[in-house]
Amino acid sequence: MGRIITIGVMVLLMAGAVYGASAITKKAGPYTVEMSMDRNPPVAGKNNTEIAVKDAAGKAVTDAKVIVEYSMPAMPGMPAMSYESEAEPKGGTYHAVISPSMTGSWNVAIKVSRAGKTHTARFTIDVR
């Protein structure tokens, strides 16, 4: 009986760790882009966003220009919404504040510009 309880607790802890994770990782050309937010799920209003950009060798890229574009497509009776925020370098990552104006599904494009080329990682977030 004790073993079943132990296994049940371990399963619940693992499920909580997966659910609580707020980092999303995508590829943008030769880079790996990881986006995490201080709120999980994101909320309408201010959300602090941290972006890690790594090269093919896994080394942090700290000399890129990083732009975060976030948008919601048009819906009946409502025009499309589109915003942009330039991410500021902070240590080995980049920091941006995004402020979705309402709840729902938002498209996020993180544009990494370096050495004259721009690569984009695309994410979708569900704002609550």
Buried (B, 14 or more C-beta within 10 A) or exposed (E): EEEEEEEEEEEEEEEEEEEEEBEBEBEBEBBBBBBBBEBBEBBBEEBEBBBBBBEEEEEEBEEBEBBBBBBBEEEEEEEEBEBEBEBEEEEEBBBBEBEBEEBBEBBBBBBBEBEEEBBBBEBEBEBE
